[in-house]
Amino acid sequence: MSTAAAPVGASFRQRFLAGDTLLGTFVKTPTSHAIEILGGLGFDFVVIDEEHAPFDRCAIDVALLAARASGTAGLVRVAEPTAAKLLAVLDDGATGVLVPHVSSPAKAREIVAACRYRGGKRGFSNTTRAGGFGTLGIWDHVDAGDAATTIIAMIEDPEALDDIDAIVEGGGRKDSRRGAQGRKARLHHGRECDGGGGLACARRLRLHRFVRSGLPAHRRLENRRRLRRAESVSASNQDLRP
C-alpha cells in the first residue's frame, strides 16, 4: 500500500538530488490530455503553471491525476505561497512545488515549514490522494510525504540576490532556482547547498527559459548549446518560443 502515495515522487527527488538529467516542460492548458501525452513520451516531470495559466483547484487536481496515471512527476508552480495553497496541491498529489518570488530567508522558512510534516507545519490528512485515500497509516504517510516532496524556490527579485545564501540556508536544505525576467533567454542556475533539516537541495539545477520571441539566430543557437550541456534539470516553457 505504501506505493499509493506519490508513486514517482520519491524517485524523482532522489534523481534530482543525484544530478541526473531530467527533462520536463511547463503546462499552460488546463487539460489532462497533454500531460498524459507528455508522460507517455517519457518526460520526467511537468510543471503545472497556476501562476501564469488558468488552473484552479479542480483543474490542478485533474492534472495531477493525469501525471500519476502517465508516470511523470507533477510539480505545481503556485500562484501564491500561502500555507493553504501549498497544502492543497500537495494533498492533491503533487510531487513538489515551484514557488515564485522567494525574496527573503523568512519567506523561505515559511514555505518549507508549510510543506513538511516533521519539523514543519503542514496540515495532516491521509484521506487525500497523497495519502492513498486512507490506505496509508499516519506515520507511513508522514514519512512518504517528507521523503518525496520537492520544494523549488524561484529567486527572481533583485533584492533577493544579496540574500541568496541566507535564503537557501534559511530553509535548512531546499531546492533553489535563480532567475530574472527579461527580453533575452537566460540560464537559471541552482545553488548547491548543504546543511541539516532533511530538505532537498538542487545540484547544478539549470532551467532554461526562452523569454520572448524574435531572438537573434546566434542567441538561439547559443541557448540550444547550453541546453545540451545542462547537467541536471531542463524545463521548457511551452508557450514561449526560442
LINPE-V246780 format. One record per helix or strand. SS is the DSSP state (H for helix, E for strand). FROM is the first residue (numbers start at 1). LEN is the number of residues. If there is no record, write none. Layout:
# LINPE-V246780
[[SS FROM LEN] [SS FROM LEN]]
This chain:
# LINPE-V246780
[[H 2 3] [H 9 10] [E 22 6] [H 32 10] [E 45 5] [H 57 14] [E 73 6] [H 83 9] [E 96 4] [H 105 11] [H 132 3] [H 138 11] [E 150 6] [H 158 4] [H 164 7] [E 175 4] [E 186 4] [E 206 4] [H 217 13] [E 233 4]]
